Each structure stands twice: as C-alpha cells, then as structure tokens.
Amino acid sequence: MASPGNSVCCAFRCACVLDTERLYFTHNLEQRGWTNLVAAIRRVLAGERDADALCANLGPLESMIIETILQGVADPSTLSDLQPPPKAS
C-alpha cells in the first residue's frame, strides 16, 4: 500500500483531474484495494459533503484522505502544500 502522503496526493488529484485522468486514478486506487475510498471520492464528486457519512465505512487513513479532499473543496488554499512545485521554465 502507498504511503499516507502519496495516498492523499493521489486521491486529491483523482478528485480534481479531468474525467479521463480520473478513470485512470480511480482504477489504480481500486487495484490497490482502496475500493471504499474510491466510492467515497465518487460521492464527494457527486456533491456529498457530510464527512461523517462519507467516512462511515472507512479506516483512519482513508477518512483522513476524504477529510483533506473536503477541506480542499471548501478552501482550495489549504491544499497548496500537496501540489507539486511549479516547473522552472
């Protein structure tokens, strides 16, 4: 299983990318056994924002990922540390 930091970044990116890229990331997460997390991410993308309901079937790490995504939806500036640094030109 991926490290927590990588998992948060991957899940956040999954929630923010275009549909075609999202399919790749969700498939990748599901292949790694994160099916409940993917289901919760899909619920967030569908508009659900109740952290307790979203995290009901998740473990502590998956709950942290969903809560981070919800914070990012509410205030995108909270996720600046998770974004890759800008490429130098």
C-alpha positions in Angstrom: 0.0 0.0 0.0 1.2 3.5 -0.8 2.4 5.8 1.9 -0.2 8.1 3.5 1.3 11.3 1.9 1.3 9.7 -1.5 -2.2 8.4 -1.0 -3.5 11.8 -0.1 -1.9 13.4 -3.1 -3.2 10.7 -5.4 -6.7 10.9 -4.0 -6.7 14.7 -4.2 -5.5 14.6 -7.8 -8.1 12.0 -8.6 -10.8 14.3 -7.3 -9.5 17.3 -9.3 -8.5 16.0 -12.7 -10.4 15.6 -15.9 -12.7 12.6 -16.3 -10.3 10.6 -18.4 -7.5 11.0 -16.0 -9.8 10.4 -13.1 -10.7 7.0 -14.5 -7.1 6.0 -14.5 -6.5 7.2 -10.9 -9.7 5.5 -9.6 -8.8 2.3 -11.3 -5.3 2.5 -9.9 -6.7 3.0 -6.4 -9.2 0.2 -6.7 -6.5 -2.2 -7.9 -4.6 -1.4 -4.7 -7.6 -2.3 -2.6 -8.9 1.2 -1.9 -12.4 0.4 -3.2 -14.2 2.1 -0.2 -12.1 5.2 -0.7 -12.9 5.4 -4.4 -16.6 5.0 -3.6 -16.3 7.9 -1.1 -14.4 10.1 -3.6 -17.1 9.4 -6.2 -19.7 10.6 -3.6 -17.7 13.8 -3.0 -17.6 14.4 -6.7 -21.4 13.9 -6.8 -21.7 16.7 -4.3 -21.9 15.0 -0.9 -20.1 16.9 1.8 -21.1 15.1 5.1 -17.7 13.9 6.4 -19.3 11.6 8.9 -21.4 9.9 6.3 -18.6 9.7 3.8 -16.2 8.2 6.3 -18.6 5.8 8.0 -17.1 2.8 6.1 -13.5 4.0 6.0 -10.5 3.4 8.2 -8.5 6.2 9.8 -6.2 6.7 6.8 -9.0 6.8 4.2 -11.0 9.1 6.5 -8.1 11.5 6.6 -7.9 11.5 2.8 -11.6 12.2 2.4 -11.5 15.0 5.1 -8.5 16.5 3.3 -10.4 16.5 0.0 -13.4 18.1 1.7 -11.2 20.8 3.2 -9.8 21.4 -0.3 -13.2 21.7 -1.8 -14.2 24.2 0.9 -10.9 26.1 0.7 -8.5 25.2 -2.1 -5.7 27.2 -0.5 -5.5 24.5 2.3 -4.0 22.1 -0.3 -1.2 24.2 -1.6 1.4 22.0 0.3 0.1 18.9 -1.6 0.5 20.5 -5.0 3.7 19.8 -6.9 6.1 22.8 -7.2 5.8 24.8 -10.4 8.1 23.7 -13.1 11.0 26.1 -13.8 11.0 27.5 -17.3 
